[in-house]
């Protein structure tokens, strides 16, 4: 089991002026690393098994390009601000 503390560092966000760094936490060597690796192995076969799974925007256009949006229809998009709490 790892004994190293997680490392926090930042990657530069080129077009951003307010917050110029994107925080990254590296858990390699941390106590929870092996648990994360084990869970990723369990969950990875489930990725892409749903009929609603989209890989990219091109696949989305090919799948839903024939749909026509009516006046009473509503299309929404979600933006993930942070993947970690």
N, C-alpha and C positions, 0 to 999 in steps of 0.2 A: 504494500500500500504506500502511496506517495506521502511525503511529509512536507512538501514545499507549499507555501502559501500562494493563493491565486495572485497573478500579476495584473496590475491595472496600468494600461498605457493608452495613448490617444493617437488616432490617425487623423491627419489633416483633412478638413472639408474645404475643398478649393473654392466653390462659389459662395460659401457662407461667410457673412461678416460678423454676425452676433456671436455664435458659438463656433469657433474655428476648429474644434477637435471633436471627433467621434470617439467616445470612450469604449475601449475593448478590454474584456477580462479574459485572461488566459488561465485555464484551469489545468493545463497539462502538468502532471506531477502533484496536483492537489489531492487531498483525501477523497474527494467525491469524483475524481476523474474515472476510476474504474467502474463505479456505479453508472455514471453517464454513458460510458462505452458499452456496458452490458445492456442498458435500456435502449440505446440506439440500435443495437443488434436485434433486440426483440421487436422494435417498432418499424424498422426499415422495410420488412416485407409487406407491411400494410400500406405503405405510401404508394399512391397511384392505383390502388385497387378499386376506388370508387369511380362511378361513371361521371361524377362531377369534378374530377381532378383535372386541372389545367396546368400545363407546364409553362406556357408563356402566352403573350398577348396574340401571337399569330395563330396558335391553336384555338384561342377563344374566338377569333374572327371566323375561322373555318367552321367551328362548331355552331356558332350562333349568328352567322352573317345573314342567314335567310329570314330571321325573325324581323317582324315589323312592329314598331312601338306605336301603340294607339294613344289617343288623347288622355285616357284615364290610366294608362300604365305609368309606372314609376321605376326608374332604373337608378340604383344607388351604387356607390363605390366606397370602399373603406380604406383608410390610410393608417398603417401601423406606425405610431409615433415611437413606441419603445417595445422591444420584444422581451424585455426583462422588467420585473416590477422593482 
